[in-house]
Amino acid sequence: MNALASTAEEPPARIALIGVPTDIGAGTRGTGMGPDALRVARLGEAIAQLAGPVLDLGNLAGPANPQRPRDGGGFRHLDECVQWNQGVHDAVHAQLQAGRMPVMLGGDHSLAIGSISAVARHCRAAGKQLRVVWLDAHADFNTASISPTGNIHGMPVACLCGHGPAELTGLAGHVPALAPADIRQIGIRSVDEEEKRMVNELGVEVFDMRFIDETGMRATLQQALRGLEDPGIHLHLSFDVDFLDPEIAPGTGTTVRGGPTYREAQLCMEMIADTGRLGSLDIVELNPALDVRNQTAGLVVDLVESLFGKSTLVRNRGT
């Protein structure tokens, strides 16, 4: 554990990095190295330059990946996923209680069950409304009965909405942890047929790549972020690296062509920053084993800088 860019005269850290080095919910090994790849790319130092001292809590510990096939219930590694997500939940909740913004460094996207459950618990106790922005190529709304793989990184949104095993759906102390109306999914372009049916039936608001192509990223974000003027809203961003086009971000195990460009992604982050409501963050599915000289980690750090207020604007927005 260490504080980055801090001195005795500076205020205490208000942002905490929580590394979660596992690929327990994924089908491709390697995301367990994601937290340290982000540290090598100097994520903490970059945030500290923009937002003040950052506390790096190091990496959580949990069970190894047994690399088993799916079990009789249709899941791969359910027990291990529960253990990792309980650890994430406890760590994220503790930082929120301490008044810090938790930044969860994955690891695969199944870990968002633990992080968002903790945020939901915190918001319920604080009387705040939770809004989740989910940047991803995938809807992640599979269940064991419809998943083609049993990999839990394809199920976190379903679990958070109450559709999954009780060990995961109940982490927030309330089922569901959040309602489908609390979620905005952006960049979606790969959805299984049964998953698509569930998303439509439950009314998750999805801004897929066709919507972005037809409308533009600016109009998309304006619609997705509508209502965030209310100071009682806590915004959680869950950022899956495969949200980005693989031409610029090859270091992830579930690439899907046709994602946002560098500038579209930058605009997305800048507009989220403009809301002033960001209260917690996941960065997941970075796989250094598939990257080229850590370029994807460097790109992620660049985008997170925009998320914390670094802007390319050189003119007054009112002109």
QUIHU-V191220 format. One line per field, one symbol per residue. ss: DSSP state (H for helix, E for strand, L for the rest). psi: psi as a letter, one per 20 degrees, with the letter a starting at -180 (. if undefined). burial: + if it has 24 or more other ideal C-beta (glycine too) atoms within 12 Angstrom, else -. A space follows every 50 residues. Layout:
ss = ???
psi = ???
burial = ???
This chain:
ss = LEEELLLLLLLLLLEEEEEELLLLLLLLLLHHHHHHHHHHLLHHHHHHHH HLLEEEEEELLLLLLLLLLLLLLLLLLHHHHHHHHHHHHHHHHHHHHLLL EEEEEELLHHHHHHHHHHHHHHHHHHLLEEEEEEELLELLLLLLLLLLLL LHHHLHHHHHLLLLLHHHHLLLLLLLLLLHHHEEEEEELELLHHHHHHHH HHLLEEEEHHHHHHHLHHHHHHHHLLLLLLLLEEEEEEEEHHHELLLLLL LLLLLLLLLELHHHHHHHHHHHHHHLLEEEEEEELLLHHHLLLLHHHHHH HHHHHHHLLLLLLLLLLLL
psi = pqpplqrhiqrqpjpppopnmqkhjrhpqhiiigghhhhhjlgghgghhh jaqpoojbpqqaqroilqrqahijqpkgghhggghgggggggghhghijq opoporrrihiiggghgggggghghikqpppppooqiqhlkqrhhipihj piijjhggghjjnaqhhhhjhijpprhrqhiipoppjpjopqghgggggg hikpopnrhgggghhqhghghgghjpijhoijpppppoophihqpihimi mqilqpqkaqrghggggggghghhhjipiqpporkpnhhjrokkhhgggg gghhghhjipqipjrpii.
burial = --++--------++++++++++++++++++++++++++++++++++++-+ +++++++-++-++-+--------+++++-++++++++++++++-++---+ +++++++++++++++++++++++----+++++++++++++++++-++-++ +++++++++++++++-++++++---+++-+-+++++++++++--+--++- -+-++++++-++----+--++--++--+----++++++++++++++-+++ ++++++--++++-++++++++++++-++++++++++++-++--+++++++ ++++++++-----------
